[in-house]
Amino acid sequence: LLGGWMVVMLVLTQSYTGILMSLLSVRHIPQPFQNLRILLDHPSTTMIWEHDTAYVQHFKTTETGIIREVRDVDEAGGITYILSTNYPSMLHEMVKPGSHVFIGEYLTATILMAQQFTQTGQCDYYTSREGFMPFIYCMIGPKHSPIVPALNTRVRWLTEAGLYDHWMKSIVGNSTACLRPPTRIIVRTTLSITTLWGMFVILGVGHLFGLLVFGLEKFWSRCGPALITTTHLSS
């Protein structure tokens, strides 16, 4: 019994030590909303859209698909509309506490995160891996004008060559610092009672179990033979 208890304690101690050290040194950063489907399945989270944009007009006129579900959320009061001038306060007061999620263009999100990183030196926000709406930026010209096809061709050349993305990264400082923030970080922390309480619980339970076994052994050593003799005589 003693040997079995020692083996159990050794396994529990080694397992707890490994788990404790991993919890103290490695912190996991949750990034739950990676696509629109997951966001729609969490009605407690409010979506934030910029007021009166082409994207808002798009989902308000869509009749099918997942974009229609965004329209249903809007009709249920699950969307908050703001102006672009309120972006900085929106991030700090609404998105950072975790109750809201900002839905916006990739370029806008990149600029906002870059500005926050420049101010704080930390990546407090992340972008989803999946996009769900097209990037509606264009140049408008007269209808049937011969200059429009020429502009389309040159804009396509710039986009396919990656010059647009290159120019934006050059203009916006720290634009790539928080595009893919790590989900796990290594930290240094000090040991305290709050982090080691499980070890003391295991130690206390072990002592109580040992005391219980010791009491049973003492009880059996005194009463066991008498009980056997009494049973033998009565038969």
N, C-alpha and C positions, 0 to 999 in steps of 0.2 A: 504493500500500500504506500509506504513511504517513497519507494523508488518510482512508482507511478505518479505520485504527486510531484516529485521533483522534475520528472519529464514534462508534465503538464505545465508547471511553473516556468520551466526553461523555454518552452514553445511560446507561451503567452508573453513572457518578458521580451523575447527577441522580436516577436511580431509587433508588440506595442512600441518597442523602441524604434523599429523601422518606420512605422506609421507616424509616430510622433516627430521624428526628424524630418520626414517628408512634408508633414503639415507645417512645421516651423520654417523650413527653408524654401519650400516651393508654394507659391500662392497661385491659385487658379482664378482667372478673370473671366466671368461669364459673358458671353456674347450671344444672347438667345435669339434675337431677331435677324435671321439671315435671308429671309424671303418674305414676300407679301402674304403668303398663305399662313405662316406662323403668326404674323402680326394680326391677321384677321381672326385667328383662333384665340386671341387674348383680348376679349372685349373690355377688360379693365384698363388697358393701355390706350390712351387718347392719341390720335394722329394729329400732327400739325402740318398744315399746308399754307403756302403763300397765298394771300388773298387775290382773287380775280386774275388767274393766270390761264394760259392755254391748257395746262394739265388739269386744272379744276374743271374747265369747260368740257374737257374730254371725258372725264369719268362721270360727269353729271348728265351727259347725253348718251352714254354707253348703255346698251340694253342687255348684253350677254357677257358671260365670262367672269373672271375674277374682278375685273374693273367694275362691273355692275355691283359686286358685293361692297366695294368701297363706297359706291353711291348709297347703298342701303345703310352703311355705317354713318354716312353723313346725315341721312334722313332721321336716324336714331339719335343724333346729337353727339356722335363720337369723334367729330373732327373740329379742331380749333383753327381759325384762320387768323393770320398775322400779316403785318407789313414787313417788307425786307429791312426797314430801318430798325425793327425790333429784334433782329436776329441775335445780337450779343446777349441781351437780357433773356431772350427765350431759351438759349442754351443753358444759362446758369440757373434760371429759376424754374424751368419746366422739364427740360430734357435730363439734366444732371441728377435730379432726385429719382428718376426712373419711372415717373408716372406718364410721361409723354414720349413720343417718337417723332422726329422731324422727317417729313417726306419732301425731298427736293431734288434738284438736279445734281448730278455727280460733281460738276464744276463748283457749284455753290457749296456743297458739303465739303469738298476738298479745301476751299478757301477758308471756310469757317474753322475747320479743324487745324489748319495751318496757323491761323491767327491765334487760336487758343494755345497751341503748342509754343508759339513765339512768346506769349505772355506768361505762361506757367511752366514751360519746360516739360510738360506731361501730356500723354495721350489719354484724355478723359473720355473720348468718344470714339466710335468706330462706325464704319459703313458696312452695309450688307454686301454679301458676296454676289447676290443676284439682283439684277435690274429688271424692271417690269414695264417701263414706258420709254418711248424713243426720246432722243435729245432734240427738242424742237427749237433749233436756232437756224435762222436762214436770212438771206438777203432778198428783199422784195423789189421787183422791177415792174415796169408797165406790161400789161398783158399783150402777148404776141410780139414782144420786143425781141429783136435778134441778139441783144446783149445778154439776155437771161440765159440761153444755152451756153454762151461763152463763159459766163460767171459760174454756172453749174460745173462745167468741166474743170475750171481752175480750182474751185473750192474742193472738188473731189480729189484732185491731184494733191493739194495741200494736206487733206485729211489722210489719204492713203499713204502718203510719205511720212506721216507722223510729225509733220512740222507744227501742226496746231498744238498737239500735246507737248511738244518740246518747248514751244514759246510760252505756254502757260506755266510749265514747271520753272522756266527761267524767270518769269515775272513774279510769281507767287513764291515767297520764301517759305522754306520748310513744307512744301506742298506734298512731299512724299514721306514725311516723318511719321504720319499716323494713318497711312492708307491701309496697312495690314499690321496693326499692333499685336504683340504677342499675347497668347491666351494664358501663358504661364511665365511667372517671373521668379527669380531667386532673390530672397531677402535674408537679412541678418537680424536675429531677434534674440533677446535674453530669456533665460529660463526663469519661470516664476511658478507660484502655487497654481495659478489658473491654467497653466500649460502642462503641469505635472500631476494634476489631481487624479488622473486615471491610474497612475502608478501606485499612488497611496491607496486607492480603492482596491486594487488587486492585492496589495500587501495586507490590507485589513481583512479582506474576504479570505485570504489564505490562512491568516491566524485564526479567524473564527472557525473555519472548516477544520483546521488542525485541532483546535480546542474541543470541537464537537466529537471528532474521532477519538481523541484521548479520553473524553468522558464515556463514550460508548465502550471503549476497551476496558476501562476501570469497572464499569457496570457489569460487563460480561464476565470479567475475571472473578467477581465476587458472587454474582447471582447465577451465572451459567451452570456450574456443577450442581448447585442446590436444586435448580429447576429440573435438571436431568434426573437426579436421584429421586425427587418427588414423583416425577412421571413414571419412573421405573417401578417404584413401590406401589403406586396406585394400580398399575396393570396386573 
